[in-house]
Amino acid sequence: MTSKPIEPPMEVAINELIAALKDAPKRISIITHMKPDGDALGSSLGLAHFLAERGHKPTVIAPTAFPESFRWMKGADAIVVAEPSDAEAKAHMNECDYLFCLDFGKTNRVNTLGDAIWASPAQKVLVDHHLDFDTFAQHILRDVSATSTCELIYRFTRLYDEATPLSPTVAECLYTGIMTDTKGFRIPNTSPAVLRIAAQLVEWGVRPHVIDHHLNSSYSENRLRFLGYCLYERLVVRHDLHAAWITIPLAAKQQYNIQEGETEGLVNQALEIKGINFSLLITEDTDKVRLSTRSFGQFSANNFCHQFGGGGHYNAAGARLDGPFEAAVARIVEALEREKSALDYEFVS
Ligand SMILES: [Mn+2]
């Protein structure tokens, strides 16, 4: 059995960064991970609004398209999406003073833009809460015990300008990422600190029921019917392994007209079954096979995904595998069978 790693927060040259930002307006690029989620978009847009309100010129870059269900976020329309062409994104990354990298630590998380991070002459800033990271940044704010990158951006804004409340726009963005990454304050990292941050954001203008409506009541009918199909036709439950998985062929996504990000959250569903400690979602993409995993308790989702070149958090991690789809699924299930004894435990608080 592996114990959870305890890694102290890492802060490198953040005061120097803030001093430089206060000194004069800067050209800033903010990049987040591919297939961006609520925390990736919330932290990037929240930081962009915060910096723009203070005279800087920020541009937000997404390595791949983001889900339409996040289009409501202020500033979403101005995001530079580096797909199908990454020329504009690379130009921004090369011509800025500071390149902020949010909600990822490894440069293989930004699709075609990894080399452009290393090559950019800009000062680089890493703000993240994942377990692994590459050493490309001069300025670092990392804390693997933080619930979300939005929580870290909140801390950054307080270091920058503690006396001024956040604007409702910034507060909404940060609240969105905190809500999505904590699954509504239900993950082990949920701390008194993050609950206080959420309360503070509400005091500054966030309306929780409005954000919830945007996040959870804005899907297509197709997506709900697709969910039914996945649970009825595609769910495999292996009580002997304390594991369950859903496999989604590309043809099924096309049949139900499923858009980017609409399978998000499906990975959590099988953990609702009593006795299941590990849940997997295996999705066929046009070029790759995407693995997403969640665990309860001591089994490390991060270690499981490492063997396929992926990673993430202790209890939530992912990887990208080469196809063909059926062969990738078989490799994943074989790996699961090897974890039979590691998965055999009762979740206790
Ligand atoms: Mn995150």
Residues whose N, C-alpha, C, O or C-beta is under 5 A from the ligand:
A	BS01	MN	D39 D103 S148 T149 D181
